[in-house]
Amino acid sequence: MPELVYPPVIATAKTMFRVLDLKITIEGAHHVPRTGGAVLASNHVSYLDFIFCGLGAHESNRLVRFMAKQSVFTHRISGPLMRGMRHIPVDRQAGAASFRAAVAALKSGEVVGVFPEATISRSFTVKELKSGTVRMARSAKVPVLPVAVWGTQRLWTKGRPRTLTRRHTPITILIGEPIDPADHPDPNVLAAELTTRLSALVDRAQSEYPDSPAGPDDTWWLPAHLGGSAPTPEEAAALDAADEQRATTA
């Protein structure tokens, strides 16, 4: 099937990056296999993470099919784009179907992008990872690559106004070495290895980030353990629980 939508979307995004003079650093792009299926497992700090995580696969000439919530596919603007780029909808009421679609894509040689934390981390630290990422890599017998993105939260994240026209923002994308499920027969060990490697990449992205808050009112994008004013993991968990409660009672 010809790619009629994805390439022009990528070209548009790259043009915007140049216009905004985003300072994008990509390391480890060579880890993305040039052929065959693979899972990219990224941390999640921004609504834009899929764009930058996918950018990390361009050196290998791969188009990443991201798993995203169903509502994005039914939106009148984003829906046609998501379907045209052959991303994978996730219906929480029919999770098995989404899982099968992802495994089928992997077995056919696609690269599938996943955010195993499931939702944006308000604390900007790595939350507990859901098991689906590991299970699909094992089912499809493909490697899983941890990916850290950092700086994207300064453009658009949960609970903050969008600043999509913000210029000169450093963005870091670190892609770790592939983890072969065959090397970790125990799925719990595989999950622990992914968590360890992803957390280490995020820690590195944060410690090496070339920018600092402009002042006391600009510390919101740093995690609490680095002196920022973002919620602690415990506070973030309470905020997420409140959101879920409101959603179920609405």
N, C-alpha and C positions, 0 to 999 in steps of 0.2 A: 504494500500500500504506500503510495507516494506521500511524502511529508509536505503538505501544503500550508500548514499553519505554524508548526513549531519553528522553522527557520526564520520567517519574518518576525515572529515574536522575539526570538533571540537577538536578531539584528536591531530591533527597536530598543530592547533593554540595553544592549551595549552602547547604543547611541546616547541613551539617557545617562548611562554611567559616565560617558565622556563629557557630556554637557555639565553634569554635576561635579565633575572632577573627583569622583570617588577614588580613594587610594586603596585599590584592591590588591591584596597579597594572597596568592595561591601557592600552597606547598603540598607536595605529595600527589599531584595530579597524575603522575606516571603510574600510581598504584591502580588506577581504574583500568580494568582490562579492555583491550581494544575489540575483543570479540567475546561472545558468551554472556550468560546471565551473571548478575551480581546484585547485591543489595547494598545501597548506600544508606547508612544509619546515622542521621544527623541529630545533634542537639537542637533545641527549639527555643529561640528567644525573640522571634519577630515573625510577623505575618509575611515577610518577604524572604524568609529563609530558603524556600524552595527555589527561588530564582538564583541565589548565590550558591547553594549546594549543587544545583545543576550546572552552574558555570564551571565548577571544578572538574566536570567530566568532559569539557569541550576539547581539551588537549588530546584526549583519546578518541575524539570524533563520536562520542556517544550522546544520545538523547535520553534523558532520564524520565521514566514514567513514575510520577509521584502519586502516592496514595493520599487522598484528601477527602474531607467530609462531604457527604452527599449534597448538602445545601449549596456548596460552591458550584456544583454541576447544574443546579436548577436555577441559579441566578441568571437574570436576563443578559448580563454583560459578560461575566466570567464563564458562564456555562458553555457557550459555543466554543470559547477558546480552550477550556479544559478538555472538552470532548474532542476537539480538533487535534490537540496535542497528545491524545490517547492516554491521558492520566487515568488513574483507577479510583472510582468513587468508593467511599467507605460508608455504608449504611449501618449504623450501630444496632439497628434492629435485625439486620441480616448479615452479621459479621462473617459467617461462614462463606457466603458467596463472594465477598470482597477478598477473603483469604485465598479462595480457589482461583480467582481472577489474577491475583498477584503471582501465585505459584505458576500458573499457566504462562504468564508473561515471562517469568524467569526461565522456565524450561524452554521457551521459544528463543531464548538468547537476549532478552531485554535486560536493561539496567533499571531496577525499581528503587525509587527513593522513599524512605520511611522516616518518620519522626517518632521513635519508640517511646518518647515521653508522653505521646498522645496529644498533649496540649502545651501551649507556651509556658515556659517556666518563669513565673513572675520574680523569683529570687535570682534568676540568671545563673543558677547552678544546675547540675544535672539531676533531674528527678528520677524516681524509680522507673526503670524501663519496663514496658509491657512485653509479654512473652512472644507476641506475634512475629516480631522481626526474626528472632532466632528460629522459630518454628518454620517460617517460610523458607529460610535459607537451608535448613536441614531437609525439608521436603523436596526442594528443587535441586539440592546438592550443588549449591553455588556459594561462593565466598561472600562474607559480609564485611564491609569496610566502614569503620567509624569515621565520621566527618564532624569537625568542629567549625561552627560559624560564630563570629564575634564582631560586634560593632553594628550589626543590622538592627539591634533594638533601638538604636539612636534615631532610626528613620521611622519605624512604626512598630509598636509593641502593644500588648494588652494594657489597658488602663491609662494610656498616654495619648496625647493628640498626635496625629500624623504629621511628620515633617519631611515629606517626600521630596521637597525641593532643597533640602539641606545640602550644602556644598562642602567638598573637601573632606568628607567623612572617611576615616580609615575603616576598611572592611577586611577581616581576616578569614580565610578558608583553609583549613588544614585537613588533609585526607590521610588517614592512617593506613598501615599495611593490611592487606586482606587477611581475614581470619577464616580458615578452612574448617567447616563444620566436621569434616572427617577427622580432624586432629583433636576434637573434643566430643567424643561419643556421648558424654553425659550432657544433656541440654542445660542443666543448671550450671555446669562448669562453663559452657559456652556463653551463657547469659552473663555470668560473672566476669568472664574475660572481656566481653563487649563493654560492660559497664566500666571496668577498670581502664580500658584503652580510651574510651570516649571521654571519661572524666579527666584523664591525663592530658588529652589533646585540648580540652576546654581550658584546663588550668594553664597550659602553655600559651594558648591564644590570649588569655587574659593577662598573663604576666609579661608577655612580649608586646602587648598592644602599644602602639606608638603615641597614643593620645591620653590626656588626663582631663578630668572635669575642669571646666572653665572657672568654677567658683562653687561656693556652698550650695547654690541652687541648682547645680548641674551634676550632683552626685547620684542622681536617681538611677543611672544606667550601670552603676557599679554594684556588685553583690555586697552584702553586709560584711562578709568576712574580709573583704578588701578595703573596707572603710567607706563603702557606698551607703546610700540610703534606700536601696531596694529592700523589699521585705525579706526577712530571714526565711529559710525553707519552711519552718513551722508556721510563720505568719502567712506565707504564700499558700500553704496547704489549707489553712483556714479560709482564705479568700476563695480558693477554688471550690471548697465544700459549700460555701455560701452561694456561689454561682450555680452549682448543681441543684441546690435546694430551691432557688428561685426558678430555675428552668423546669423542675418537676411540678411546681405548684402554679406555674403560669397558665 
